[in-house]
Amino acid sequence: MAAGPTDSARSIAPERQGLVLLALLLVASVANLNLSVSFVALPDIGKAFDASQTGLDLIAVGYSLGLATSVLYLGAVGDRYGRKLLLELGVLLSIPACLVAAWAPSEGVLFVARVVGGLSAGMAFPTTLALITALWSGPARTRSIALWSALGGAIMALGPLVSGALLQHFWWGSVFLVTLPLAVVALLLAVVLVPAHVNESNDPVDNLGGILSMVMIGALIISINFVAVPNRATLALGLAFVALGAGAGFVLRQRRASNPLYDLHVAARRVFWVAACAGVIVFGSLMAAVFIGQQFLQNVLGYSPLDSGAAILPGVVLMVLVAPRSAKLVEERGARFTLLLGYCFILGGFLTMLVSWTERSSYWPVGLAYAFLGAGVGLAGTPASRSLTNAVPVDRAGMASATADLQRDLGGAIMQSILGALLTAGYASAMAAAIAGVPNGDQVANSTQAQLQASFASASNIASQYPQYAVEITAAAESAFVDGANWAYAVGIVAVVLGGLLVFFMFPRLDAERRLVAEYQTEDGAGADGRSGARDATSR
């Protein structure tokens, strides 16, 4: 039954709610931890496979790619065939995916294993928020979502620290094994504690829409990664056209399907679509900053894997500390105010990176930037996710949870891809200028120039082959990496500013937000009883 208009005034929670929530949070933790465990290992992976910067970008984004392409489709499958079953299957599939990634013989196999791992998370992760939405209501739901959001972001940010500790003693593949014990415990708790068939739908799944959504998102993300790669413009453009065509087909399909995968009428609700866009930037900013930051700390500042992972701790601590306050701010001041406050802190993080992160940086600007980011995500994550669940009927909780997952995964994949492409282009451009500026630079073999411009890891391998020039090569690579990273930070700032403007002008203030949510619930209740609600009213 759809939630009534008075549900927001009271709290409803399941029996043994603490244990049920723990089980759901552990399942979500498997996905969140896997999102970032590869970041700190990228320099070692690059050296092991002599990988280009684009290859490293794809390995880093592979898990987000698999998750982002599948959450819409699999969220609907869970709504129809059982969220608990899909959750269990997803956790099971994550185990072989981690094992293959750990012992991958090439960067191609590693990329595929990461994508499959993301697909397994696409089965499990959407169900966690969908079940929270179905099992809790009112302030209890807001608190549960706040905990889900904060712990998810914090665990994702802790991934580099855990990976760094492992890399002190083991090979790079060990970072992909860290979630195995957690997956086993999460699976056992889910089987025993999580209720089955709560507020699920009997409607058929739009399989064609699901396939189109996967093609659209996958082609878009891969296209972005190849934009800056020399001689790959045709591939990038072709993938972009595929994404555009699949996107157009997806929209047409959703408008005509009797039971659409993604209800565009609901998605047009202002509380929903603005929060969805805002969340993409919030969570994407965190993942992109950690992705580039880990490489900067090890490649440029010479941090060990453990030290670079520990450098994120100020952000993790603030994320956890701020999230409970975020839930109170959402109830007292509204989602708009809380989102904007979070955006201010995220902007501060990117500005600190752009201005203060250089080849000679001390730790304090690094810790300060991550502290800003952690506080910003802790503040903005709760309203970004909670607004989605408030704007949909409870029997379509999978749509809200899938969109909330997309905020993290599509946001992370797109912003990692964009900022990674800018890092690749900026690094290559700066390194080419450095080569041209040295005496006899025109005598450097084309193959050597290509390797020097491919990535910091490739430049390091060249430096080891020519020890007499190692200092000069390393210094040029460090400077080029900083230049490329600055390109990325500048675009991150632009994205955050645009997101803030969108929230400021388009998201309703507290009173208007409450009124709209009550109207949505009334319409959904009427639609559930007789499907007689006025659909055209949902676009306001």
Secondary structure, 3 states (H helix, E strand, C coil): CCCCCCHHHCCECCCCHHHHHHHHHHHHHHHHHHHHCCHHHHHHHHHHHCCCHHHHHHHHHHHHHHHHHHHHHHHHHHHHHCHHHHHHHHHHHHHHHHHHHHCCCCHHHHHHHHHHHHHHHHHHHHHHHHHHHHHCEHHHHHHHHHHHHHHHHHHHHHHHHHHHHHHCCCCHHHHHHCCHHHHHHHHHHHHHHCCCCCCCCCCCCCHHHHHHHHHHHHHHHHHHHHCCCCCCHHHHHHHHHHHHHHHHHHHHHHHHCCCCCCCHHHHCCHHHHHHHHHHHHHHHHHHHHHHHHHHHHHHCCCCCHHHHHHCCHHHHHHHHHHHHHHHHHHHHHCHHHHHHHHHHHHHHHHHHHHHHCCCCCCHHHHHHHHHHHHHHHHHHHHHHHHHHHHCCCHHHHHHHHHHHHHHHHHHHHHHHHHHHHHHHHHHHHHHHHHHHHCCCHHHCCHHHHHHHHHCHHHHHHHHHHCHHHHHHHHHHHHHHHHHHHHHHHHHHHHHHHHHHHHHHHHCCCHHHHHHHHHHHHHHHHHHHHHCCCCHHHHHC
